[in-house]
Amino acid sequence: MSQSDLAAIADLARRYYLGMVEGDEALLRGAFTPQARFQGMRDGQEVQRGLDEFVAMTKASAVPADPGGLDYEVVAIDLSGPVAVLKLSDLYLGRRYTDYLTLIRGADGWRIANKAFHAMETGHGRLED
């Protein structure tokens, strides 16, 4: 696992989280492959969507991010050549998410191909779709 790959994946995690919190379409579309899929569990219900739906949802729920108050952590990176799995823990709209992001390294660098997640209520903050 090269240091440059680790640094690039850490930067991708930051751009993903910041793009999600701020509803920044350019950051999100730069972080994901165009065919990315999103599937997970929230409030006991299965959630599935494509990139366009995910971007629209984040734009509708956007809040200005305080760079000092971003609440996400890279939990693990499992790298095998040009593919990797990034496990991320993050706070978003009053829920604590565990994200498993499948990454692909292409000509344009590391991008997220799929997102699987589990969301848990934190007991504070706003809860929205």
One Martini backbone bead per residue (centre of mass of N, CA, C, O) as a GRO file, in nm:
protein
  129
    1MET     BB    1   0.090   0.042   0.029
    2SER     BB    2   0.088   0.348  -0.072
    3GLN     BB    3   0.112   0.674   0.022
    4SER     BB    4  -0.036   0.794  -0.224
    5ASP     BB    5  -0.292   0.625  -0.198
    6LEU     BB    6  -0.368   0.706   0.090
    7ALA     BB    7  -0.388   1.011   0.032
    8ALA     BB    8  -0.603   0.992  -0.193
    9ILE     BB    9  -0.820   0.849  -0.019
   10ALA     BB   10  -0.840   1.063   0.202
   11ASP     BB   11  -0.928   1.288   0.005
   12LEU     BB   12  -1.183   1.146  -0.095
   13ALA     BB   13  -1.324   1.138   0.180
   14ARG     BB   14  -1.337   1.444   0.216
   15ARG     BB   15  -1.495   1.514  -0.046
   16TYR     BB   16  -1.738   1.340   0.010
   17TYR     BB   17  -1.826   1.466   0.281
   18LEU     BB   18  -1.839   1.761   0.196
   19GLY     BB   19  -2.034   1.721  -0.042
   20MET     BB   20  -2.265   1.609   0.130
   21VAL     BB   21  -2.304   1.837   0.339
   22GLU     BB   22  -2.309   2.078   0.105
   23GLY     BB   23  -2.423   1.983  -0.175
   24ASP     BB   24  -2.176   1.928  -0.381
   25GLU     BB   25  -2.184   1.833  -0.698
   26ALA     BB   26  -1.889   1.844  -0.796
   27LEU     BB   27  -1.764   1.675  -0.571
   28LEU     BB   28  -1.940   1.421  -0.609
   29ARG     BB   29  -1.886   1.367  -0.915
   30GLY     BB   30  -1.570   1.344  -0.859
   31ALA     BB   31  -1.597   1.090  -0.651
   32PHE     BB   32  -1.777   0.946  -0.862
   33THR     BB   33  -1.907   0.737  -1.058
   34PRO     BB   34  -2.167   0.750  -1.280
   35GLN     BB   35  -2.264   0.434  -1.184
   36ALA     BB   36  -2.325   0.464  -0.905
   37ARG     BB   37  -2.423   0.299  -0.601
   38PHE     BB   38  -2.690   0.294  -0.342
   39GLN     BB   39  -2.689   0.098  -0.033
   40GLY     BB   40  -2.911   0.050   0.260
   41MET     BB   41  -2.969   0.123   0.614
   42ARG     BB   42  -3.270   0.299   0.739
   43ASP     BB   43  -3.496   0.266   0.972
   44GLY     BB   44  -3.530  -0.047   0.869
   45GLN     BB   45  -3.468   0.046   0.570
   46GLU     BB   46  -3.427   0.017   0.242
   47VAL     BB   47  -3.179   0.182   0.036
   48GLN     BB   48  -3.202   0.313  -0.306
   49ARG     BB   49  -2.960   0.456  -0.544
   50GLY     BB   50  -2.837   0.693  -0.745
   51LEU     BB   51  -2.647   0.959  -0.814
   52ASP     BB   52  -2.868   1.166  -0.878
   53GLU     BB   53  -3.030   1.116  -0.615
   54PHE     BB   54  -2.803   1.178  -0.416
   55VAL     BB   55  -2.746   1.468  -0.501
   56ALA     BB   56  -3.033   1.577  -0.454
   57MET     BB   57  -3.044   1.508  -0.150
   58THR     BB   58  -2.798   1.682  -0.062
   59LYS     BB   59  -2.898   1.954  -0.171
   60ALA     BB   60  -3.165   1.958   0.010
   61SER     BB   61  -2.964   1.914   0.292
   62ALA     BB   62  -2.782   2.146   0.305
   63VAL     BB   63  -2.487   2.259   0.487
   64PRO     BB   64  -2.267   2.446   0.621
   65ALA     BB   65  -1.933   2.385   0.665
   66ASP     BB   66  -1.717   2.328   0.933
   67PRO     BB   67  -1.396   2.241   0.910
   68GLY     BB   68  -1.371   2.193   1.234
   69GLY     BB   69  -1.668   2.009   1.233
   70LEU     BB   70  -1.598   1.759   1.102
   71ASP     BB   71  -1.759   1.415   1.115
   72TYR     BB   72  -1.499   1.202   1.036
   73GLU     BB   73  -1.371   0.854   0.973
   74VAL     BB   74  -1.111   0.655   0.901
   75VAL     BB   75  -1.111   0.311   0.964
   76ALA     BB   76  -1.054   0.172   0.668
   77ILE     BB   77  -0.813   0.012   0.436
   78ASP     BB   78  -0.853  -0.194   0.138
   79LEU     BB   79  -0.588  -0.291  -0.078
   80SER     BB   80  -0.597  -0.399  -0.445
   81GLY     BB   81  -0.452  -0.225  -0.635
   82PRO     BB   82  -0.725  -0.072  -0.820
   83VAL     BB   83  -0.865  -0.158  -0.544
   84ALA     BB   84  -1.106  -0.061  -0.279
   85VAL     BB   85  -1.187  -0.031   0.075
   86LEU     BB   86  -1.384   0.210   0.251
   87LYS     BB   87  -1.411   0.290   0.592
   88LEU     BB   88  -1.672   0.499   0.728
   89SER     BB   89  -1.732   0.750   0.978
   90ASP     BB   90  -2.042   0.949   1.001
   91LEU     BB   91  -2.201   1.265   1.029
   92TYR     BB   92  -2.557   1.289   0.918
   93LEU     BB   93  -2.839   1.431   0.997
   94GLY     BB   94  -2.832   1.281   1.297
   95ARG     BB   95  -2.645   1.048   1.188
   96ARG     BB   96  -2.471   0.744   1.206
   97TYR     BB   97  -2.237   0.634   0.972
   98THR     BB   98  -2.163   0.338   0.784
   99ASP     BB   99  -1.923   0.322   0.527
  100TYR     BB  100  -1.891   0.134   0.217
  101LEU     BB  101  -1.634   0.197  -0.016
  102THR     BB  102  -1.593   0.138  -0.350
  103LEU     BB  103  -1.287   0.144  -0.526
  104ILE     BB  104  -1.137   0.308  -0.820
  105ARG     BB  105  -0.845   0.311  -1.025
  106GLY     BB  106  -0.793   0.544  -1.267
  107ALA     BB  107  -0.695   0.790  -1.477
  108ASP     BB  108  -0.851   0.995  -1.252
  109GLY     BB  109  -0.832   0.809  -1.016
  110TRP     BB  110  -1.002   0.796  -0.732
  111ARG     BB  111  -1.325   0.624  -0.703
  112ILE     BB  112  -1.662   0.577  -0.645
  113ALA     BB  113  -1.874   0.294  -0.716
  114ASN     BB  114  -1.979   0.220  -0.413
  115LYS     BB  115  -2.250   0.233  -0.159
  116ALA     BB  116  -2.257   0.113   0.172
  117PHE     BB  117  -2.501   0.134   0.451
  118HIS     BB  118  -2.539   0.251   0.799
  119ALA     BB  119  -2.795   0.390   1.011
  120MET     BB  120  -2.786   0.591   1.316
  121GLU     BB  121  -2.914   0.725   1.574
  122THR     BB  122  -2.810   0.994   1.812
  123GLY     BB  123  -3.040   1.198   1.956
  124HIS     BB  124  -2.944   1.433   1.757
  125GLY     BB  125  -3.050   1.643   1.547
  126ARG     BB  126  -3.129   1.610   1.217
  127LEU     BB  127  -3.394   1.429   1.052
  128GLU     BB  128  -3.348   1.301   0.723
  129ASP     BB  129  -3.347   1.193   0.383
   0.00000   0.00000   0.00000
